[in-house]
Amino acid sequence: MYTLGINAAFHDCSACLVSDGIVIAAAEEERFTRIKHGKRPLPFTVWQLPFHAIDYCLAEAGITLSDVAHVAYSYDPFLQLGEHAGQATIALPLEPSAHAGEWDAPWDPLALCYVVNAPRQLASGAPHHLQQRFRKVAAGGAGSAPYRWHFVEHHLGHEASAFLAAPFAQCAVLTIDGRGERATTSYGVFQDGEYRRLRQIDYPQSLGLLYEEITEHLGFLRSSDEYKVMALASYGKPAFISQLREIVRYDGEGAYSVAKVKWSEVFGPPRQRGAPLAQAHMDIAHSLQAVLEETVLRMTDWLYRETGMADLAMAGGVGLNCVMNAKLRDRGPFKRIWVQPAAGDSGTALGAALWIDSQHRAPRNRRWQMEHVFLGPAYDDAAIEHLLREAGLPYRRVPDIAEATAELLAQNKVVGWFQGRMEFGPRSLGARSILASPIDPDMQSHLNQIKDREDFRPVAPVVLEEEAAEWFVNGGVSPFMLFVYDVRADKADRIPAVRHVDGTARVQTINRAQHAAYYDLIKSFAARTGVPVLVNTSFNTRGEPIVCTPRDALESFCTTPLDVLAIGPFLLEKHTLMRGRGTHEAARQAMAARP
């Protein structure tokens, strides 16, 4: 039984395919279309389905859409439609934003119409070049589709992506994001194979929207750049914490409220995009982060008392805040915390698919847990070499890509690393990564220049799982880069590039079962340097999605100051490329000219 999960209502649109309880594939649409986040979260984009990601998932299983038994869409419009649910029409004024009405937002009716029509869009709206996998369904239309369609509540998609993927037989569940249909926060418990929601917090009370609004006030892009605010917070002081504590109130029993205010009256004028960052901006970020952490700590205290569970599974966009996660780990009541690595909206495709699969499969026992995120496309050596030959660029095939790349990293080269199946979720975790030595104290600023990133942003380490505790305080298993750890004082001078201004690092651990080539690379680097750590940052540049295909990797390599591209068993070195082509620009033009 195949179940296709789809996330499309807001942003980070994605698809996931589950076969009898096993996740076969999962990917975000942005990786194929090269549009960051797939689309902006606007009512006018709700109609767009992640056809490229769906096509990939079906291809990975060797099936077409007509072979799918269930389609799970991670948003339920009928939770918002209310009395309009049984009607054939819905009113939309010509100028919605000029009229106050019954809806939370004036364009909600348009967005809901698009969601309700998603089954028809899936059946007949595939782009021309992808229609082969959709053709049999398109011929009959949505009404004759062989699969059963399910609208799955947005927060249930988040919840299921946590408790049905976590390494726990039973656990408490917490999801926090901007908003779903109504819910912005939900609490639950997974026990004896059943899930029960304990309570939810509804819009407009939202910690996720609070973080988004202040992100925008600080001159960054909301629903996109919140992680930058988290990084900026380390440079600030709690100068605005009293004001924010008045705005964000914990009301007890898991409830909280966020007062509606004009942020310019609280913090002063908003920062314009690209304007210098003043100390006040850093203090705003610091105060916001502190209030978020202390509020969520109180929420988890209640959840722990209510459930009596030792373990906590989390999802929702706020779950990507690795600094907050570390506070919950160190100061919270739960023994273990697991955060689903695609915790943002992309992960609801995973959760919706797992949930519907679990409800319609017998027996309903769990058959899968998320031990890694390598669920995207891979490309064989022949396909990679064909592209390299077509591009006319000098390359060499090496007998051991890990050994050869480790030698270059030990020489302080910066490497684009493209190996195996692409990661699902926002983090590059060793399949589509830019790697470098952490030993050079200037490497962080150098990488930020290469990627055209803000100076204050840190870069993260990957460490051999068995060595984590030797290099990071209480270092444990952390495969998804979702928790920060203090760098050990006696190791700080050896890995200065990955140590943030507050002394922490956002750590990824790796074992060989998760990704053999990646593990062997770090092991080989350690043999040369005595340091079992590398800098790992995403293989992209500012505003671009992480690379997906060999062509994406080659274009990024040719148009940035990367020194090396390690792609499959092949190595390309920039100095060789430039010598063979004459100039960096000539190499770029040679790549662009190829079909």
N, C-alpha and C positions, 0 to 999 in steps of 0.2 A: 504494500500500500504506500503510494507516494502522496506526500502532503507538501504543498508549496506555500511558503509564507511570504507575504508582501508587506513592506512598509512604504507608504507613499503620501500620507496625509500632510505631513509637515516637511521635514528636511531629512538629509542623510538617508534618502530612499534606498531600499535594499531588497534582496530576495534571499530565501533560504529553502533548501529542499531536504526533506526528511523522508527516509524510507524505513518503515516499520521500526520507528524509534531511534534510528541512527541518522545523524546529520551527514549528508552526502556532500553538500556544498553550501557556501554562503558568501555573498559579496555585495559591496555597495555600488550603486549606479555610477557614482562619480569616477570610479576607476576606469570605466569604459568610455564615458562621454567626455572626460577631462574637465568637467564643470564642478568646482569645489562644492561639496555637500549635495551634489546632484541638482539642487535648485534652492532658491531662497524660500523660507516658510511663509508663503503668501497665499491668499485665497485663489489667486489667478493661476497658481501652479499646481493646485491639488489634482487636476485631471491627469498629470503626467505619471505614468507608471514606469517602474524600473525595468523596461523591456530588455535592455542589454544584460542586466544582472540575472533576470529570469532566464533568458536564452542561455547564458553560461551555465546556470544550475541544471537546466534540462540537459544540456550537452554533456555535462560531467557524468550524468547518469545514463546517457545514451538513449534518452526518451524524448517525446514531444509532449506538448501540453495536453493532448488527448489521452495520454497515459496517466495523468494525475487524477487521484481520487478525491482530494480535498484541496481547496484554496482558502487560506486563512489571511484575511486582510486586517492589519492591526489598528483598526479604528472602527467604532460602532456609531454610525450617524444617528441611529434611532434613540440613543441616549440624549441627544440634543434636540431632535425634532419634536419630541413631546406630542402635542395634539395634532401636529402637522404630519405625523408618521403615516396615517392612513389616507392622506389626501393625494390627489394626482398632480396638484400644482402648488407652488409656493411663491409668495410675492417677493419681488426684488425691486426696490425703487430705482429709478434711473440714476440717482446720485445717492447711493447708500450712505456714504460718509457725511452727507449733509443732513441726515435725519436720525434722530434717536428712536429706538424701537425696542422690541421685546428681546432682541438678541444681545449676547455678550459683546459682539463686535458687529458692525453694520454689514460686513461682507460675509458673515457666517452662512446665510442662505445659499449663496453661490458656492462656497466651499462644500457645503453639505450635499448640494446637487451633484457635484463632481464625485463625491465619495459614493453616493447611492448608485451612480452610473458606472462605477469602477468595474463591475462584472461585464458590462457591455464593452467597455474600453479594452479589457483584457482579451475578450473574444475577437474583437475586430480592429483594434487600433495599433497593432504591431507595425513598426516601420518596415518599409518595403524590403530592406536587406536582411531582415530577421524573420520574415513571414513563414519560412519553411517549417519552423518548429511550432507555429501557431495555426497553420493552414487548415487542418481538419476541424478544429473548433471554429475558426472564422467562417467556414463554409456554412455551418449550421446556426451560428449566432449564439448569444449568451443563453437563450432559452433552451437550447438543445445541447448545451455543454455536458460532457460526460462526468464532470466533477461536481461536487457539492460546494457551494460558496458559503463562507462563514465570515461575518463581521465579528472581530474579537476586540473587546474593550482595550483601549490603548494601554492602560496601566496593568491589565491582566497580561498583556504581551510582555511588558517589562518584568512583572513578577515571575511569570513562567520561564522567561529567559534566565532568571536567577535560580529558582528552586529546582527546575528540571535539568539544569546544566551543572549545578554545584556538586562538589564532592561530599555532600551530606545526605544521609538517609532521611534526616528530619532537621528542620531549622526554622528560625524566625526569618521573616522576609520584610525588607524595607525598600521602597522605591521612592525616589524624589526627582522630579523634573520640573519643567516650566508649567506645562499643563497637558492633559489629555482632553477627552470630551468634557469632563467636569473635574476629575481628580487631578491634584497636583502632587499629592503624597499618599502613599498607601502602606498599611501595615498588615501583615498576615502571618500565618503559621502553616508549615508543610509537615504533615505527620501521618504515618500509616498510609502513605500513598495518596493522601487527599490534601487539598489546599483550602484554607478558610481565611477570608479577609476579615480582619478584626475591626478596622475603621479606616476612613479615608478623609483627607483634607481637600476641600474643593476650591476651585477658582472663585474669587480672585486671590485667595490666600496662597502664596506660592514663594518658596525659597528660591526656586529656579528662576522665576521671573524677576525676583529681587536682584539676583546676581546678573541677569541679563540687562536690566535697566541701568545698573551702575557700570557695567561694562560699556554700555553705550555712552553714559555720562563721561566716562574717562577717555572717550575718543576712539574706542575700538568697535568692531562690528559685533553686534549682539547676535546671539544664536550661532556664534562662530569663534569668537576670541576670548571666551571666558577663561581659558587656560592661561592666557597672557596676564590677566588680572591676578590669578593665583600666583604666578611667578613674581609679579611686581610687588605683591604683598610683603615679600621677605625684605624689601628695602625700606619699608615704612614703620611707623609707630602707631599705637592705638589712639591717635589724636581725636578721632571722630566716633569712638566706640560708645560714648554715652548717648550721643544723638541716635545712633543706630539701635541701641538697646531700647530706646523709647519707641522706635518705629517697629521693631521686631519683638513681639512679646510671646513668650512661651506660656500657654494657658493651662497647662496640666493635662494629664491623661492622653498625652500624645498630640494634643492640639496646639496650634500656634496661630498668630495673626500678624499680618504685615500691613501697617497703615499706609494709605495712599497719600503720597507727598509729592511736592515738586522738588526734585533733587537739587536744582539750582538754589533753592532757598535753604537747603541743608548744607550743601558743600560749596556754594558759589558757582560761577559760570562753568558750563561744561567745557572740557578740553576739546579743541578741534583736532580732527585727524591729522597726524603728522606734526603737530605742535610739540615743543619740548615738554618733557615730563618733569614737573616740579615736585618738590618734596610733599606738597599737599596731595598730589595724585597718588603717591606711594602710600601716604597715610590713610587715604580713603580705601585703597585696596586692602591694606593691612587690617583696618577696622572691620571692613566687610567680611574678610576671611575669618577673623576672630569671632564675630557674632554668628556666622554660619556654623562654625565648629561648636561653640558652646550651646547653640540651640539644638543641633543634631545630637550632641551628647545627651542632652536631657530627654530627647525623643527616644533614643535607644535605651536609656535607663527604664523608661516606661515599658517599652516593648519587651525588654528582658524580664521584667517583673510579670508582665501579662502572659508571656508564653512559657517561661521557665526553661527555654531552650539554651543550650550552651553555644550554639553556632548561629551565625547571621549570614544570609545571602542578600546581596544588594544589586540593584540596577537603577536605571534612570540617569539622565544626563549629569545630575549632581554627583552621582557615583564615580564620575571620572575625576573628581577633585581628590588627587592622591594625597595632598597635605591633610585634608579633612579625614580621609580614610586612615591615615597613620595615627591621627589623634584618637579615632574610635578604637583602633587596635591597641594603643598604649594606655588609654584612660577609660575606655568604655567597659561595659560589664561582660561582653561576650568573649568566650575563650578563643574562638576562631571567627574570622570574617573573610568571606569570599565575595569578590565583586566581579560580575560578569563583564568580560573585557570589552565587548561592544555595548557598553552600558547605555549609550545614547539611543536615539530613535532607531538607528540601524538595527540594533539588537532586538527590536520588537518583531521583526520578521522571523528571527530565530524563535522567540518566545511563542508567537502565534502558531507557528508550524508545530513546535513541540507540544503545545497545549491541545490543539485539535487532534494531532496524532494520538496523544495519550487518551483522549476521550472516545476515540473510534477504533482503537486497536485492542484486540484481546489476545493474550492477557495484557493488562495495562502496566506491567512492571517496567521500570526504567531500564533501558538497555545502553545508555550512553551518558558520559559526563565530559565536560569540556576541559581537556588536558592541554590543548594547544589551540591556536587560532588559524592554523594553516589550512584554510577551507576554500581558498580561491584558486584561480587558474595557474597551471604550470605549463612550461614549454620545453619540449625535448631538445636534445643537443642539435639534431638535424635542423629544426626550425630556427634555432638561434644562429647556427653557422650560415644558413641560407641568407639570413638578414645581413650578417656581417659581410658576406661576399658581395651581396647586392649593394651595400653601402660603400664598398671599395675602401674600407679602412683597414689599416694593419692590425693584426691580432695574432695571438699565438695560443695554441692548445697546450695545457700543462697536465702532467700526469696526476698531480695532487693539488687541487685548487686551494685547499685549506693551507697547505704548507707554503705554496707560492705567494698567496695573499698575506699570510702572516709575516713573511720576510719583508714585504713592501710596507706593511703597517709598522713594523719595527724600525723602518727607515723614515718614519713619520709621514708617510704618504696617506692621503685621504682617499678612501675607496668607496665606490658605489658597488654594493653587494646585492646580486640578483640571483637567488637560488631557490628552486622548488616552488611550492604553491604559495600564492599571495596570502597575506594576512587578512582576516576579517576584523573590522573595527578600526579605530583611529590611530592605533600605534603600529609602527614598524617594529617587528620583533625578530628580525633575522632572515627574512625572505626578501624584503625590499627595503634595505637599510643603507644608510651612509655610515661607514665605520672609520674610526681613527684611534690613534694611541691616546690614552688618558694621561700620559707621562708629561707631555709638553704643556706648561701652564698657559700658553697662548692658544691652545687648540680650541677652546670654547669660542673665543672671539673670532678665530679664523673660520670656524664652521658657520658662525652667524653671518660672516661676510659672504661665504660661499652661497648660503641659502637666502641671503638678503633678509635676515631676521633682525629684530630689535636687539640691541646690545645687552639688555638686562635678562634675556632669556637663557636659562641654563641648558646644558646638554646632559643626557642621561647615560649611566653605565649599564653594561651587561656583564655579568660575572658568572663563572662556573658555579653551579648550584652548590657543590660540595665545598666551595671556598667562600661563600657569602658571609658566614659568621666571622671569618678571619679579617674581612675588610670593612664590614659594616656592623654597627652595634645591633646586637640581637638579630642579625641578618638571617632570614628564613627563606622558605620557598616563596618566590614572587615572580611567576612566569609572565605576568601581563603588564608589568611596569605601572602598577596602580597604587603603590605605597611608597612613601619616602622613608629612608633610614639615615641615621647619622653616620657619617664617615668616621671610622675609628681614628683617633688622634694620632696613633703611631703609623697610620697609613696615609694620612692626609697629604703629606708632601710627595707621595709617590703617585697619586692620581689627582692632581690639582684640577685638571680640566673638567672633571665631573662633580666637583664639590661646589654646591651653590653657596651664595653669600651667607646663608644661615647655617652652613655646615652639613646640610643634608644632601642626599642624592636620591633621585627617583629610579629605583633599582629594578632591573630585570635579571632573573636567574634563568639559567638554561641547563638542561640535562641532555644527554645524547639521544634519548628516546624521542624527545620533542623535535629536534632538528640536528641530524648528525653532522652535516657539513659546517654548520654554525658553531656547534660545540667543538668540533675538531680544530676549527680556525682559532678559537680563543685558547684552546689547549696548546696549540703550536705557538701562538704569540707569547703565552706564559713561559714556554720552554726557552724562548729567546730573551725574554726581558725580566722574568721573575714576577710578572704582573698578570694575573688571570682575569683581567678586566679590559674591556674596550669601551670606547665611546660609541653609542648607538643612537642615531637620530634618523628621522624618516627620509627616505629617498624621494625628495621633492624639493622644490624651491617655493618661495613665498607665494601664497595664493593658488598653488597648484596642488591637485590631489597626488597622493603617493603613486609612483609609477606602477603600471600593471603589466604591460607587454614588453618584450625585448626592444621593440621600437621606442617605447616611452623611455626606457633606460638609456638607450643609445643617444636619443635626442637630448636628454638631460645631461649626460656625460659630455656631449659635444658642445653644449652651450653654457657650461658652468666651469669653474676652475677645479673640478675634481681631477685628481691625479691618475686614478686607476678605475677601470670598470672590470669587476670580476663577475662574469655572466655565464652561468653553467660552468663548463670546464675551460672557458676561454678568458684570456686576459687582454685588455687593451690599456696601453699606457699613454698618457697625454704627450709626453715628450717624443715618443715614437710617432704618434699620430701627427704631431706638428712638424716633425722632420720629414715625414712622408708626404704631407700635404702643403707644407710651406708655412701656413699660418693657421691659427685657431679658426679664423673666419672661413678659410677655404674648407676646412673639415666640416664646419657647420653647413656650408652651402652644398657640399657633396652629399651630406645626409639628407638635406631637405629636397634635393633634386631627384632622389630615388622614389619610385612609386611605392 
